[in-house]
């Protein structure tokens, strides 16, 4: 099956979002008139929902919602451009593109099954039927 598109997660896979996210959080604190925490302490905002992290740090729900709005205001205009490419990303994506080209222009596929591979023919089966056949094959193999 050929694919024309590969989707990769941006934050943490292709880019380092640390500066954009922490600047957005600092912007929110500042605009709420709160003491801005040190940048190093804001790494925990990367990953979980913002509302969770703001409330975990003691903000009441309504204030946390406003902090999220302010964060998004900053991040949507500026913060998303503060991400940095993770070193080696361009090279990996270039190699991925070249490998795709090479694979799609081969006359013969060099791939061979492993010595202990079990071939399961799913021709004409629904997904559920194919799953059940695979499950039986695995159960037979391990019993």
ChimeraX attribute file (.defattr): number of C-alpha atoms within 10 A of each C-alpha:
attribute: neighborCount
match mode: 1-to-1
recipient: residues
	/A:1	2
	/A:2	6
	/A:3	6
	/A:4	5
	/A:5	6
	/A:6	6
	/A:7	5
	/A:8	8
	/A:9	8
	/A:10	12
	/A:11	17
	/A:12	15
	/A:13	12
	/A:14	19
	/A:15	16
	/A:16	17
	/A:17	22
	/A:18	21
	/A:19	17
	/A:20	21
	/A:21	25
	/A:22	24
	/A:23	19
	/A:24	24
	/A:25	27
	/A:26	23
	/A:27	20
	/A:28	23
	/A:29	20
	/A:30	15
	/A:31	15
	/A:32	15
	/A:33	9
	/A:34	10
	/A:35	10
	/A:36	14
	/A:37	13
	/A:38	9
	/A:39	14
	/A:40	9
	/A:41	9
	/A:42	16
	/A:43	13
	/A:44	11
	/A:45	17
	/A:46	15
	/A:47	10
	/A:48	9
	/A:49	10
	/A:50	21
	/A:51	20
	/A:52	15
	/A:53	18
	/A:54	20
	/A:55	16
	/A:56	11
	/A:57	10
	/A:58	10
	/A:59	15
	/A:60	11
	/A:61	13
	/A:62	11
	/A:63	15
	/A:64	23
	/A:65	17
	/A:66	16
	/A:67	26
	/A:68	21
	/A:69	15
	/A:70	21
	/A:71	24
	/A:72	20
	/A:73	15
	/A:74	20
	/A:75	20
	/A:76	13
	/A:77	9
	/A:78	14
	/A:79	21
	/A:80	17
	/A:81	12
	/A:82	16
	/A:83	19
	/A:84	16
	/A:85	16
	/A:86	14
	/A:87	11
	/A:88	10
	/A:89	13
	/A:90	12
	/A:91	10
	/A:92	12
	/A:93	12
	/A:94	12
	/A:95	12
	/A:96	13
	/A:97	12
	/A:98	12
	/A:99	12
	/A:100	14
	/A:101	11
	/A:102	10
	/A:103	13
	/A:104	12
	/A:105	10
	/A:106	9
	/A:107	7
	/A:108	8
	/A:109	9
	/A:110	7
	/A:111	6
	/A:112	7
	/A:113	8
	/A:114	7
	/A:115	6
	/A:116	6
	/A:117	8
	/A:118	12
	/A:119	9
	/A:120	10
	/A:121	10
	/A:122	13
	/A:123	7
	/A:124	8
	/A:125	12
	/A:126	10
	/A:127	10
	/A:128	9
	/A:129	12
	/A:130	16
	/A:131	13
	/A:132	13
	/A:133	16
	/A:134	17
	/A:135	12
	/A:136	11
	/A:137	14
	/A:138	12
	/A:139	10
	/A:140	9
	/A:141	9
	/A:142	6
	/A:143	5
